[in-house]
Amino acid sequence: MNGAQTLVKTLLGAGVDVCFSNPGTSEMHFVAALDEHPDMKCVLGLHETVVTGAADGYARMAGKPAATLLHLGPGLGNGLANLHNAKRARSQVVNVVGDHATYHGHFDAPLTSDVEGIARPVSDWVRSSKTSHRVAGDAAEAIAAARQAPGHIATLILPADCAWSEATGPASPIEPPKPLAPIEAAVSTAVDWLRSGRKVAVLLGDQALMEENLELAGKISAASGCELFSPTSNRRMMRGAGRVAVERIAYPVDVALARLADFEVVLSFGADEPVAFFAYPGKPSRVFPEGCEVIPVATVRQDIPAALAAVCEGLGAQNTTAPVTELALPDAPTGAITPDAAAAVIARSLPENTIVIDEAITSGRSLDGITRGAVAHDWLQLTGGAIGGGFPLATGAATACPDRPVLALQADGSGAYSLQALWTQAREEQHVVTLIFANREYRILKGEMANVGVKTVGKNALGMLDLRRPTIGWVDLAKGFGVAGEAVESVEDLTAALTRGFAEKRPYLIEAIMP
Ligand SMILES: Cc1ncc(C[n+]2csc(CCOP(=O)(O)OP(=O)(O)O)c2C)c(N)n1
């Protein structure tokens, strides 16, 4: 058995049975080892940003890591933006990055690079295997590091000679440490605040946004009158009819500041204090008011369900009924595809249990409110602000949940970073409907120019924000990657197109041309 074979067996032994990959020569022994195991699902991405973004989407839905297979420093480098997003999502990912044979690096062949240096900023754990005998043990440690709560990026660098040389055998899985127990003092402080009659915001992130934990938060809210919020961007929120609703803090700083102005304390479960995405001249970085204390009742490293249950018990709210969202669909809109009208169509069209991927940027500003009463669904967002996550997240989510429909809400500028994922969706016959919001500009950046105080916008600046010269032909691009689709210009046609798309059970792309 060689090092690569022990690696694959170690991955499978620990339950890692999906590998998103884009291989090269230095990974050929790993490819051969994967080939010996039909129980390992290998999914090819045509660019590494697809590979890493898909691993993120997979982890969020599967609750366990996938492996990635990346080609030396440049391959890893191509995947960095979506590894950054995955790190911010606290997703579990095991990167396997091939490298030159240990003795070859010295010759400075063209692909020689500082792989560890490239990996470190986006990895919580990095190691380069030193010998073939150590590959399996390193892999077991990498998997345990990725799985440790709340989820981490582990990068294992595999020199080619460590892959092809004789090795002893696979390593047994290592059980990661359990999340830390909540601290009693934090729980009782939270209970005191909730009983105080003061204005309390409860901030929910990470595992707190899963259905059973939302129910606990709902009981706490019903018993105390506190309001429930989540950060602006979340890894995965379970929402819709039958679930406790949580309000997402708005992206525009002024809107967030106005909404949160009266709160005296924030009790957080699985979320850091939310701050403005960017600094703006004359505006604060914090979105909760000056003097408002933020108390981390449970950090992401702690047992979030246990902390919610303890606070619930402290309030005596165990038997309180959590207020859940009733099914409430907006009226059918008519006419042009504006963000509000599109949100209403989406709310009305969602099949039960859809996984929604949200990279809609400005076209998605009203989605949170308008889709709240839709049928039950999951909502995955771009967590790290590095655009180009949408198509790959959809691909990864569909890999994890082949029986659930996926709806990718995709802004056009962001979509142009990683549309190669369509090809993977076609090849894997994934049930992904992509809705492109074709506003044909970087609309958010036009607003940001004004927000940072720029008064005049001339030809050069406009040229960097406009996508009309030439317009992007999304339906043709999708067709080129093997995905059927259509363009629509009214919400009536959008409704019909979504019905067709969800009936397809294969990938389908809808280009919604916006005014
Ligand atoms: C990796 C990366 N590159 C660049 C940016 C800067 N950026 C933020 S939003 C944006 C354009 C978004 O345009 P689009 O996706 O069309 O959405 P719209 O604003 O039109 O709704 C850019 C380039 C970024 N956030 N991440």
The ligand as an SDF file (V2000), in Angstrom:
LIG
                    3D

 26 27  0  0  0  0  0  0  0  0999 V2000
  -13.6100   38.3400   -4.3360 C   0  0  0  0  0  0  0  0  0  0  0  0
  -14.2280   39.6890   -4.3790 C   0  0  0  0  0  0  0  0  0  0  0  0
  -13.8840   40.5400   -5.3660 N   0  0  0  0  0  0  0  0  0  0  0  0
  -14.4570   41.7590   -5.4300 C   0  0  0  0  0  0  0  0  0  0  0  0
  -15.3770   42.1620   -4.4890 C   0  0  0  0  0  0  0  0  0  0  0  0
  -15.9370   43.5700   -4.5080 C   0  0  0  0  0  0  0  0  0  0  0  0
  -17.3500   43.5550   -4.8740 N   0  0  0  0  0  0  0  0  0  0  0  0
  -18.3140   43.5510   -3.9440 C   0  0  0  0  0  0  0  0  0  0  0  0
  -19.8100   43.5530   -4.5760 S   0  0  0  0  0  0  0  0  0  0  0  0
  -19.2090   43.5640   -6.1660 C   0  0  0  0  0  0  0  0  0  0  0  0
  -20.1120   43.6050   -7.3350 C   0  0  0  0  0  0  0  0  0  0  0  0
  -21.4150   42.9240   -7.1030 C   0  0  0  0  0  0  0  0  0  0  0  0
  -22.1850   43.0340   -8.2580 O   0  0  0  0  0  0  0  0  0  0  0  0
  -23.3310   42.0010   -8.5690 P   0  0  0  0  0  0  0  0  0  0  0  0
  -22.9120   40.6590   -8.1560 O   0  0  0  0  0  0  0  0  0  0  0  0
  -23.7510   42.1740   -9.9770 O   0  0  0  0  0  0  0  0  0  0  0  0
  -24.4880   42.4600   -7.5680 O   0  0  0  0  0  0  0  0  0  0  0  0
  -25.2970   43.8340   -7.5290 P   0  0  0  0  0  0  0  0  0  0  0  0
  -24.4700   44.7610   -6.7240 O   0  0  0  0  0  0  0  0  0  0  0  0
  -25.4950   44.3170   -8.9290 O   0  0  0  0  0  0  0  0  0  0  0  0
  -26.5790   43.5010   -6.8510 O   0  0  0  0  0  0  0  0  0  0  0  0
  -17.8290   43.5580   -6.1640 C   0  0  0  0  0  0  0  0  0  0  0  0
  -16.9860   43.5380   -7.3780 C   0  0  0  0  0  0  0  0  0  0  0  0
  -15.7070   41.2310   -3.4760 C   0  0  0  0  0  0  0  0  0  0  0  0
  -16.5930   41.5160   -2.5150 N   0  0  0  0  0  0  0  0  0  0  0  0
  -15.1450   40.0180   -3.4600 N   0  0  0  0  0  0  0  0  0  0  0  0
  1  2  1  0
  2  3  1  0
  2 26  2  0
  3  4  2  0
  4  5  1  0
  5  6  1  0
  5 24  2  0
  6  7  1  0
  7  8  2  0
  7 22  1  0
  8  9  1  0
  9 10  1  0
 10 11  1  0
 10 22  2  0
 11 12  1  0
 12 13  1  0
 13 14  1  0
 14 15  2  0
 14 16  1  0
 14 17  1  0
 17 18  1  0
 18 19  2  0
 18 20  1  0
 18 21  1  0
 22 23  1  0
 24 25  1  0
 24 26  1  0
M  CHG  1   7   1
M  END
$$$$
